[in-house]
Amino acid sequence: MTDIRKFLSDAERLKKHERQNNAGSCNYNNIQNDLCKIFGRASAATNSLNDSIFSYWENEYIFSSENFAEEPSAEHLEILAAYLAFLDNSDEGQELISQKDWQELGDLVNYEAEDLPVDLLQDLMKILVSKGAY
């Protein structure tokens, strides 16, 4: 199992436990912090970049969802996993990342650039340039 698949498995486990404790419903607000933590633990990036990317994902896909009661959906978790793959210099799931997302990821990486290890920054920048984020 790749780290990405482990992340998705852990996220689904969070949802399952929340449903068990909440009469079959998953309240995103109850799992939000734990989901952010497992995203951060699975990533090679700094906490501030992880938090920024997670916040972007929430605002773009979760809080704007027409079916908030169903969030996080499997589709939206796959997008978050694609962001995680990007941070780990993997091309897994990159087809799920929209051009708007690439541009936002580029902005977030630029904002956090001085706090990132140089090798990680170079890897991220190569991907972002290849995806037309700049």
C-alpha positions in Angstrom: 0.0 0.0 0.0 1.4 3.4 -0.9 1.4 6.3 1.5 -1.4 7.8 -0.5 -3.5 4.7 -0.2 -2.7 4.6 3.6 -3.8 8.2 3.9 -7.1 7.4 2.1 -7.6 4.3 4.3 -7.0 6.4 7.5 -9.5 9.1 6.3 -12.1 6.5 5.6 -11.5 5.0 9.0 -12.1 8.5 10.5 -15.4 8.7 8.6 -16.4 5.2 9.7 -15.8 5.9 13.4 -17.7 9.2 13.2 -20.7 7.5 11.6 -20.6 4.8 14.4 -20.6 7.6 17.0 -23.1 9.8 15.3 -26.1 7.6 14.4 -24.8 6.8 10.9 -24.0 10.4 10.0 -20.6 11.9 9.4 -20.3 15.4 10.7 -17.2 16.9 9.0 -16.7 19.4 11.8 -16.0 16.4 14.2 -13.3 14.9 12.0 -11.8 18.1 10.5 -8.9 18.3 13.0 -8.0 14.6 12.8 -8.1 14.7 9.0 -5.8 17.6 9.0 -3.4 15.8 11.3 -3.2 12.7 9.2 -2.7 14.8 6.1 0.2 16.6 7.8 1.7 13.3 9.1 1.6 11.8 5.6 3.3 14.8 4.0 7.0 15.6 3.6 6.3 19.3 3.6 6.3 21.8 6.4 3.3 22.1 8.7 2.5 25.6 7.5 2.4 24.5 3.8 0.4 21.4 4.8 -2.1 23.6 6.7 -2.3 26.1 3.9 -3.0 23.4 1.3 -5.5 21.6 3.6 -7.3 24.9 4.2 -7.5 25.6 0.5 -8.9 22.1 -0.1 -11.6 22.7 2.6 -12.7 26.0 1.2 -12.7 24.9 -2.4 -14.3 21.4 -2.0 -15.8 20.9 1.4 -17.3 24.1 2.7 -18.6 25.0 -0.8 -20.2 21.6 -1.3 -23.9 21.4 -2.1 -24.0 18.2 0.0 -22.0 19.3 3.0 -23.7 16.6 5.1 -22.0 14.0 2.9 -18.5 15.5 3.2 -15.8 14.6 2.9 -16.8 12.6 -0.2 -14.6 9.9 -1.6 -14.1 12.1 -4.7 -12.9 15.1 -2.5 -10.7 12.8 -0.4 -9.1 11.6 -3.7 -8.3 15.2 -4.6 -6.7 15.8 -1.1 -4.7 12.6 -1.7 -3.5 14.0 -5.0 -2.3 17.1 -3.2 -0.5 14.8 -0.8 1.1 13.0 -3.8 2.2 16.4 -5.2 3.9 17.2 -1.9 5.7 13.9 -2.0 6.9 14.4 -5.5 4.7 11.7 -7.0 2.5 11.9 -10.0 -0.2 9.8 -8.5 -3.6 11.3 -9.0 -2.3 14.5 -10.7 -5.2 14.2 -13.3 -7.6 15.1 -10.4 -5.9 18.5 -9.8 -7.5 21.2 -11.9 -5.6 24.1 -13.5 -7.1 26.4 -10.8 -5.8 24.1 -8.1 -2.3 24.0 -9.7 -2.2 27.8 -9.7 -3.3 28.0 -6.1 -0.7 25.3 -5.1 1.9 27.4 -6.9 0.9 30.5 -4.9 0.9 28.5 -1.6 4.4 27.1 -2.4 5.7 30.5 -3.2 4.3 31.9 0.0 6.0 29.2 2.1 9.1 28.9 -0.1 11.6 30.4 2.4 10.6 27.8 5.1 10.8 24.8 2.8 14.0 22.6 2.4 15.7 23.5 -0.8 15.4 20.0 -2.4 11.7 19.9 -1.6 11.2 23.4 -3.0 13.0 22.5 -6.2 10.9 19.3 -6.7 7.7 21.2 -6.1 8.7 24.0 -8.5 9.5 21.5 -11.3 6.1 20.0 -11.0 4.4 23.3 -10.8 6.2 24.7 -13.9 5.4 21.5 -15.8 1.7 21.9 -14.9 1.6 25.6 -16.0 1.1 27.0 -12.5 3.3 30.0 -13.4 
